[in-house]
Amino acid sequence: MDPYEHDESIRQSGFGSIAGVDEAGRGPLAGPVVAAAVILPEDIRIDGVRDSKKIPRKEREELFWAILLNARSIGIGIIDPLEIDRLNILRATKLAMHNAVTDLTTKPDMILIDALTIPSIPIKQMPIIKGDAKSASIAAASIIAKVVRDGIMMKCHSMYPCYEFDKHKGYATKAHLDKIEKHGPCPVHRKTFHKVKDLTLPFN
């Protein structure tokens, strides 16, 4: 089903305002987890909106601005590495999603979430496996979250250039693992993640 038609079918079932929710940054060894909540207008189709991981960087940034200009409301939630270490990544992700939904200026009737639910939000929810490929609203949220997080990781690169966050955005590439082994962790690394702990025991 076309992702816009998917969302329209939910509106027609009685939920006039729907928010898509997705995150970026559950898997990396460094940086925050960022969640976005997006309420798209019913009468505008933004061509190209799809799973952010399948969109080239330049096109993703163009779609980011198109969504910002056209969305009825956008909310952002950001949980930093210290809080991720304190909570664990699943709880931190749900907290980021909670914060993104509560950051919306318009309360939705339904929340569509990529695979998860947010127990702390008293709004009807629908978890959708691979939702960023099925729902335009979730796909839009994935784009917003990804571009916001990439921007944060570029700032991390300017503070800690030896890790080359501009290239891998904190993910566990071989080059990144080599940098951790050489330099030890920096303040934006997630110290509880096994690949960080295993490489940095001499630095603890």
C-alpha positions as a Python dict, from the first residue, in 0.01 Angstrom:
ca = {
    (1, 'M'): (0, 0, 0),
    (2, 'D'): (113, 353, -75),
    (3, 'P'): (235, 505, 258),
    (4, 'Y'): (6, 806, 219),
    (5, 'E'): (-290, 579, 148),
    (6, 'H'): (-198, 377, 458),
    (7, 'D'): (-223, 687, 676),
    (8, 'E'): (-541, 805, 505),
    (9, 'S'): (-707, 470, 576),
    (10, 'I'): (-639, 527, 948),
    (11, 'R'): (-785, 878, 932),
    (12, 'Q'): (-1095, 741, 763),
    (13, 'S'): (-1136, 487, 1041),
    (14, 'G'): (-1203, 773, 1283),
    (15, 'F'): (-865, 917, 1381),
    (16, 'G'): (-853, 1253, 1208),
    (17, 'S'): (-511, 1362, 1335),
    (18, 'I'): (-228, 1108, 1335),
    (19, 'A'): (135, 1149, 1438),
    (20, 'G'): (414, 930, 1309),
    (21, 'V'): (693, 860, 1557),
    (22, 'D'): (1039, 719, 1488),
    (23, 'E'): (1393, 738, 1623),
    (24, 'A'): (1750, 757, 1502),
    (25, 'G'): (2047, 635, 1698),
    (26, 'R'): (1953, 322, 1891),
    (27, 'G'): (2247, 125, 1756),
    (28, 'P'): (2548, 361, 1762),
    (29, 'L'): (2822, 349, 2023),
    (30, 'A'): (2824, 727, 2066),
    (31, 'G'): (2593, 1025, 2061),
    (32, 'P'): (2228, 1069, 2158),
    (33, 'V'): (1918, 882, 2058),
    (34, 'V'): (1683, 1125, 1882),
    (35, 'A'): (1311, 1075, 1830),
    (36, 'A'): (1072, 1278, 1618),
    (37, 'A'): (694, 1299, 1604),
    (38, 'V'): (537, 1440, 1289),
    (39, 'I'): (177, 1530, 1204),
    (40, 'L'): (152, 1564, 828),
    (41, 'P'): (-128, 1764, 661),
    (42, 'E'): (-406, 1560, 504),
    (43, 'D'): (-406, 1749, 175),
    (44, 'I'): (-35, 1763, 87),
    (45, 'R'): (185, 1482, -43),
    (46, 'I'): (561, 1532, -10),
    (47, 'D'): (714, 1326, -289),
    (48, 'G'): (1004, 1105, -188),
    (49, 'V'): (914, 1057, 179),
    (50, 'R'): (1026, 706, 275),
    (51, 'D'): (1253, 523, 519),
    (52, 'S'): (1536, 769, 594),
    (53, 'K'): (1799, 493, 584),
    (54, 'K'): (1725, 442, 214),
    (55, 'I'): (1756, 808, 115),
    (56, 'P'): (2084, 967, 1),
    (57, 'R'): (2205, 1242, 234),
    (58, 'K'): (2139, 1537, 1),
    (59, 'E'): (1783, 1422, -80),
    (60, 'R'): (1719, 1347, 289),
    (61, 'E'): (1813, 1703, 383),
    (62, 'E'): (1587, 1843, 110),
    (63, 'L'): (1300, 1631, 241),
    (64, 'F'): (1378, 1747, 595),
    (65, 'W'): (1311, 2108, 492),
    (66, 'A'): (1002, 2013, 293),
    (67, 'I'): (860, 1837, 599),
    (68, 'L'): (947, 2132, 825),
    (69, 'L'): (768, 2372, 590),
    (70, 'N'): (456, 2158, 544),
    (71, 'A'): (395, 1958, 862),
    (72, 'R'): (114, 2062, 1094),
    (73, 'S'): (337, 1994, 1394),
    (74, 'I'): (679, 1845, 1471),
    (75, 'G'): (812, 1735, 1808),
    (76, 'I'): (1168, 1634, 1898),
    (77, 'G'): (1304, 1428, 2187),
    (78, 'I'): (1678, 1391, 2255),
    (79, 'I'): (1836, 1166, 2519),
    (80, 'D'): (2209, 1209, 2572),
    (81, 'P'): (2467, 930, 2620),
    (82, 'L'): (2486, 970, 2999),
    (83, 'E'): (2112, 916, 3027),
    (84, 'I'): (2129, 623, 2784),
    (85, 'D'): (2389, 462, 3009),
    (86, 'R'): (2173, 526, 3314),
    (87, 'L'): (1844, 399, 3170),
    (88, 'N'): (1952, 146, 2898),
    (89, 'I'): (1891, 211, 2532),
    (90, 'L'): (1534, 76, 2508),
    (91, 'R'): (1407, 288, 2797),
    (92, 'A'): (1600, 588, 2665),
    (93, 'T'): (1444, 540, 2320),
    (94, 'K'): (1093, 530, 2467),
    (95, 'L'): (1168, 840, 2674),
    (96, 'A'): (1289, 1021, 2362),
    (97, 'M'): (968, 921, 2184),
    (98, 'H'): (759, 1034, 2483),
    (99, 'N'): (935, 1371, 2478),
    (100, 'A'): (886, 1405, 2102),
    (101, 'V'): (511, 1344, 2130),
    (102, 'T'): (471, 1584, 2422),
    (103, 'D'): (670, 1843, 2222),
    (104, 'L'): (398, 1852, 1955),
    (105, 'T'): (191, 2170, 1954),
    (106, 'T'): (-116, 1972, 1841),
    (107, 'K'): (-237, 1663, 2026),
    (108, 'P'): (-296, 1376, 1780),
    (109, 'D'): (-585, 1131, 1795),
    (110, 'M'): (-356, 840, 1707),
    (111, 'I'): (16, 771, 1723),
    (112, 'L'): (180, 544, 1468),
    (113, 'I'): (515, 412, 1594),
    (114, 'D'): (785, 209, 1427),
    (115, 'A'): (759, -124, 1617),
    (116, 'L'): (729, 17, 1972),
    (117, 'T'): (465, 155, 2208),
    (118, 'I'): (503, 438, 2460),
    (119, 'P'): (322, 330, 2780),
    (120, 'S'): (357, 677, 2936),
    (121, 'I'): (150, 846, 2662),
    (122, 'P'): (-231, 830, 2711),
    (123, 'I'): (-309, 843, 2339),
    (124, 'K'): (-426, 558, 2115),
    (125, 'Q'): (-119, 392, 1961),
    (126, 'M'): (-46, 156, 1675),
    (127, 'P'): (297, -9, 1661),
    (128, 'I'): (387, -99, 1302),
    (129, 'I'): (671, -335, 1216),
    (130, 'K'): (893, -163, 956),
    (131, 'G'): (659, 132, 990),
    (132, 'D'): (897, 372, 817),
    (133, 'A'): (835, 175, 496),
    (134, 'K'): (456, 156, 540),
    (135, 'S'): (346, 491, 685),
    (136, 'A'): (423, 834, 541),
    (137, 'S'): (397, 988, 888),
    (138, 'I'): (650, 747, 1039),
    (139, 'A'): (879, 790, 738),
    (140, 'A'): (865, 1168, 782),
    (141, 'A'): (953, 1126, 1151),
    (142, 'S'): (1245, 902, 1058),
    (143, 'I'): (1380, 1171, 824),
    (144, 'I'): (1350, 1446, 1085),
    (145, 'A'): (1514, 1232, 1356),
    (146, 'K'): (1798, 1122, 1128),
    (147, 'V'): (1886, 1473, 1005),
    (148, 'V'): (1870, 1620, 1358),
    (149, 'R'): (2092, 1344, 1494),
    (150, 'D'): (2341, 1373, 1208),
    (151, 'G'): (2369, 1744, 1285),
    (152, 'I'): (2445, 1668, 1649),
    (153, 'M'): (2711, 1416, 1547),
    (154, 'M'): (2877, 1678, 1327),
    (155, 'K'): (2904, 1898, 1637),
    (156, 'C'): (3051, 1601, 1825),
    (157, 'H'): (3306, 1570, 1545),
    (158, 'S'): (3409, 1933, 1589),
    (159, 'M'): (3467, 1870, 1962),
    (160, 'Y'): (3637, 1530, 1925),
    (161, 'P'): (3776, 1517, 1570),
    (162, 'C'): (4007, 1221, 1632),
    (163, 'Y'): (3706, 983, 1631),
    (164, 'E'): (3584, 1100, 1288),
    (165, 'F'): (3216, 1114, 1387),
    (166, 'D'): (3153, 1303, 1063),
    (167, 'K'): (3212, 979, 873),
    (168, 'H'): (3032, 712, 1077),
    (169, 'K'): (2800, 917, 1304),
    (170, 'G'): (2892, 698, 1601),
    (171, 'Y'): (2804, 361, 1449),
    (172, 'A'): (3027, 59, 1512),
    (173, 'T'): (3233, 68, 1194),
    (174, 'K'): (3579, -86, 1198),
    (175, 'A'): (3732, 261, 1169),
    (176, 'H'): (3535, 380, 1471),
    (177, 'L'): (3627, 75, 1678),
    (178, 'D'): (3992, 131, 1589),
    (179, 'K'): (3966, 493, 1711),
    (180, 'I'): (3810, 386, 2042),
    (181, 'E'): (4084, 128, 2092),
    (182, 'K'): (4352, 388, 2019),
    (183, 'H'): (4214, 688, 2210),
    (184, 'G'): (3976, 538, 2464),
    (185, 'P'): (3619, 668, 2501),
    (186, 'C'): (3523, 1034, 2495),
    (187, 'P'): (3232, 1197, 2682),
    (188, 'V'): (2981, 1122, 2403),
    (189, 'H'): (3051, 747, 2397),
    (190, 'R'): (2799, 511, 2555),
    (191, 'K'): (3010, 348, 2824),
    (192, 'T'): (2764, 64, 2894),
    (193, 'F'): (2761, -64, 2536),
    (194, 'H'): (2962, -387, 2516),
    (195, 'K'): (3176, -286, 2219),
    (196, 'V'): (3282, 28, 2405),
    (197, 'K'): (3342, -153, 2734),
    (198, 'D'): (3537, -436, 2574),
    (199, 'L'): (3771, -195, 2394),
    (200, 'T'): (3819, 50, 2679),
    (201, 'L'): (3878, -162, 2990),
    (202, 'P'): (4235, -27, 3026),
    (203, 'F'): (4090, 328, 3031),
    (204, 'N'): (3835, 260, 3308),
}
